[in-house]
Amino acid sequence: MGGRPLLNRRLAGLGTTIFAEMSAIAAATGAINLGQGFPDTDGPARVAEAAVRAIGRGHGNQYPPSQGVPELRRAVAEHQQRFYGLVRDPDTEVVITTGATEAIAAALLALLEPGDEVITLDPSYDAYAACIAMAGGVRVPVTLRAPSFRPDLDELYAAVTPRTRLILLNSPHNPTGTVLGPAELTAIAALAVDRDLLVVSDEVYEHLVYDGVRHVPIASLPGMGERTLSISSLGKSFSFTGWKTGWATGPAGLVAAVQTARQYLTFTAPGPFQYAAAEALRLPDDYFAGLRDDMRHRRDLLADGLREAGLDVFRPQGTYFVTADITPLGHRDAVAFCRELPERCGVVAVPHSVFHADPEAGRSLVRFAFCKRTEVLSEAVTRLTSLRGRPA
Ligand SMILES: *Cc1c(COP(=O)(O)O)cnc(C)c1O
């Protein structure tokens, strides 16, 4: 093999995710895992039953249509209209994917030429850097800084160059919990229109917004419907992260571009889950309100508990993550803190730096997931409180 590295230049440095390392530590030590963002209880029974029923009836057990089963494409289009007034044609403007992750990967593979620049909010979901790299693109991060974690619009404008192809947005934002507001969305939309940029908008936390804050898809702003690909999935909205059923909606040209790439990645998304997803998206409003209230309650439980434990807490407007600064505990390096935490008190969390292009940014910040049972969150808080007053 001539001493050549096995991993190609595009993937060099991507390594194993911190989530794998931290979840392994959690499993080995029996620590409470507030690291990886998956719920510890399953979603609605009737949605699970719909998947079982689909398998029993032979719905989707063989290759479904590559673009997704018509029932689900229609349900996705109805969902976009019901919640946001967005009108999309289920035949040409909706594509079903193997989770939101595949939609993001396919979009970047389809839309980027090597060297094209992609503006991202930083910190960001770890798949963005990897998918941009695999597509041969160049990531241009715009940093969201504590304590507000809001984008600096001047910085965003300054980040655009003649090589900028698209803005990869994520709101509600993982890991900070920021939900972009009307003024921010309007400014970003004006920038996209003015500089003729595409927007890929990852909205997997669309139903997890709190305190009366509203999620507004950027596709609903003037001039944006024709240049925005909106991406979401079943995982976070219905607590079935293992089903990996997602979708992208947008103008026919953008959807066709995604479909061109993804037909050669997975060809199609798992069939029975698509039928169950169609039922999930049609659940009545009280399901979505209940999910939100339930998660807000858990957010407050964890955020209040972390504050009691002496951390500096940033209460999120959306998602199921809370960020906290460990400086008041006498620590400065969140990576070291998170590595020791399972041993010291039996809790797993993730350092913000793994989400940052510049690992020095967010150095003392830690992300905790609150999509866990309330008794688990209470126990985690009790354990973390035991750190108070102990030497760093
Ligand atoms: C969890 C997550 C995803 C992944 O969604 P899947 O449907 O599981 O692929 C995408 N984006 C963000 C920001 C996430 O937190």
The ligand as a Tripos MOL2 file, in Angstrom:
@<TRIPOS>MOLECULE
LIG
   15    15     1     0     0
SMALL
NO_CHARGES

@<TRIPOS>ATOM
      1 C1        -29.8970   14.5770   15.5470 C.3       1 LIG1
      2 C2        -29.5930   15.5830   14.4930 C.ar      1 LIG1
      3 C3        -29.6490   15.2430   13.1290 C.ar      1 LIG1
      4 C4        -29.8130   13.8140   12.6790 C.3       1 LIG1
      5 O1        -31.0720   13.4730   12.3130 O.3       1 LIG1
      6 P1        -31.3530   11.9840   11.8010 P.3       1 LIG1
      7 O2        -32.7370   12.0610   11.3180 O.co2     1 LIG1
      8 O3        -31.1350   11.0480   12.9460 O.co2     1 LIG1
      9 O4        -30.3680   11.7000   10.7030 O.co2     1 LIG1
     10 C5        -29.4500   16.2360   12.2000 C.ar      1 LIG1
     11 N1        -29.1870   17.5020   12.5780 N.ar      1 LIG1
     12 C6        -29.0990   17.8690   13.8600 C.ar      1 LIG1
     13 C7        -28.8000   19.2700   14.2240 C.3       1 LIG1
     14 C8        -29.2760   16.9020   14.8680 C.ar      1 LIG1
     15 O5        -29.1300   17.2460   16.1530 O.3       1 LIG1
@<TRIPOS>BOND
     1     1     2 1
     2     2     3 ar
     3     2    14 ar
     4     3     4 1
     5     3    10 ar
     6     4     5 1
     7     5     6 1
     8     6     7 2
     9     6     8 1
    10     6     9 1
    11    10    11 ar
    12    11    12 ar
    13    12    13 1
    14    12    14 ar
    15    14    15 1
@<TRIPOS>SUBSTRUCTURE
     1 LIG1         1 GROUP 0 **** ****
